Amino acid sequence: MPDLNQPADREEVAALRAIVEGTAGHTGEEFFRSLVRNLSAATGVPNAFVAEFAEQKTRIRSLAFWQNGAFLPPDEWELAGTPCEDVLAGRFCHHPTGVSEKFPKDAGVESYLGVPLRDASGAVLGHLAVFDARPMPAEPRLLYTFQIFAARAAAELDRLRMDRMLRDSEERFRDLFEEAPVAYVHEDMESRFIRANRTALRVLGLKPEEAVGTVGMSLVPDTPDAQRLVKEAFASVGRGTDTGGVVLELRRKDDGRPIWVQWWSRPDRGGQFTRTVFIDVTERVLMEREQARLRQQNVYLQEELKAAHNFDEIVGQSPALVSVLQRVSKVAGTDSTVLITGETGTGKELVARAVHSAGPRKAKPLIKLNCAALPTTLVESELFGHEKGAFTGAVARKPGRFELADGGTLFLDEVGELSLEAQAKLLRVLQEREFERVGGTAPVKVDVRVIAATNRDLAQLAKQGTFRDDLLYRLNVFPVRLPALRERPGDIPLLVRFFLGKLSGRLGKRIERVSGETLDALVGYDWPGNIRELENVIERAAILSDGPELVIDPDVLPVTRGGDAPAGAGGQSLVAVEADHIRSVLAQTGWVIEGPNGAATVLGLHPNTLRSRMKKLGILRPS
């Protein structure tokens, strides 16, 4: 212990107190400046400095330099040829005299005292030194005190270096966080954002000032599938487990556009926050969906091909048909909606295919939906598709006919059979060019040309309130009426030859001609079932024919045109006989036409065929 009664001891304690008090309230640069200033004052040596290694270990850089009562600006110098070289080699160095003689670079310096500054591992970081133009005799106690404060300086220098390394590391990680090509989000367990990097802001459509406090769950669309996935994902995070690779559907904050992200999230150890990473996989998801749509479209088209449609093989040259084809050629090159009307079997689908094939969308698909062939409950799903879980049995998302026809044409056959609810939704698609899937909330944009067909009088249905006026106006942009086969009897021989050509290969028979009587009978028949009925009659006759000539049994065509009707028994024409027979059957059935006990069933006719015959024969129900 120092003896305070001794002058030397009192001076040593005073020196220690001066250095301690001078450096106690400082850190960093201020600590080193205070240290060298107070060290100079306490030791009576006018020059003191503290320095560290520069980037190259052959040079030294001053942290604070006190000389003759003033601070010098920071400086850097070579170690070689200076007393600092020995200190930084790890040795305590004291030159009481003769410094300038030993080290010519330090002219005017007589004495030097230096102590290395070491970190906790013993590595030399720099040194603390004093020098004087006067001799500096060795004083053990003062040298010991000098070493103590050198140790304090070493600790501060080590702290500063660690601080600098930490700042550099934080800066690198900050750059990595902000500039990373993947999205990073720090959020709480309620999915409330605490911090988000630039990629996350860009993907989610967030402004920087909107990020903090945004609830991630609010960006999930209100669809059963999306809500189920995100709840399952957050439940796993809440259990403290990693969640990785889940594809979630979101909506951008700025414009509401749908996006899909692949999501990874891990809770922190305290279970209060999560670290979430996600990548934008919207292009991949849309591509996969487009591939699925194309696969379904391909399946649909393959089924269409198997149905052996005639496509553009419209046969005939009668004025009535030529007029129709001229109208078709004019409207085909446009994108206008077309409404094709005509009796059953007149070839409305064939004309729809002709309009599509001659138009600008011919490279895209023509998708067909028979509105009368589906239950009312399924028409909406078939038209617009449905989301997974939208109803019982909806085990996966399914695109509707509008999506399949995107860029192409949608043919709605028997459009008059749509329910009023489906009509309203169809009208919206025609007006807005967008729709929502069953069970969905996000609108789906489509570019589809619509061609509709019906054998019913839509104007009359509109008056009766079973068909919407506004939908009729939207569909009836360009009407095309197909003539019944009885209005174009001159085309019947051409059609007969065409059907025989198709049947020859399929039936394995070669029928080269048609008898005159058969052809007269075919031309003279009214064809209430139109071209479809003619094709069926020709096929039946071809099957029954034994030779190269087509012969039709008289029972096949029991009715001929009124003007050419031969006389029947008792001088009564066949037309009159037929009319009397129909009236008799109608009387027996109470004038009920359809149903299992109706007149059509008794006569073996289609109800529409019977109505056509009644109209032609002038048969009216008696009042």
Protein Blocks (a to p, Z undefined) as FASTA:
>chain_A
ZZfkbmklmmmmmmmmmmmmmmmmgghjllmmmmmmmmmmmnopabdcdddddfblkbcc
dfbdceehiacddddddfehpaklmmmnopacddfbhklmmmmmlghiabdcddddddfk
opafbdcddddfbdcdddfklmmmmmmmmmmmmmmmmmmmmmmmmmmmmmmmmmmmmmpc
bdcddddfkopafbdcfklmmmnopafklmnopafklmpccbfklmmmmmmmmmmmmnop
acehiacddddfklopacdddddddddfkopaccdddddfklmmmmmmmmmmmmmmmmmm
mmmmmnopakjmcgdjbfklmmmmmmmmmmmmpmbdcddeddehilpmmmmmmmmmmmmk
lmpccddddfklpcfklmmmmmnopaehkaghiabccddfklmmgoiacddehkllpcfk
lmmmmmmmmmnopacdehiabdcddddddddddfbdfklmmmnopacfklmmmmmmpgcd
dddfklmmmlmmmmmmmmmmmmmmmnopacfbdcfklmmmmmmpgolnlmmlmmmmmmmm
mmmpmblbdcddfklmmcccfklpccdehhiafklmmmmmmmmmmmmnoopabdjkbmkl
mnopafklmmmmmmmnopacdZZ
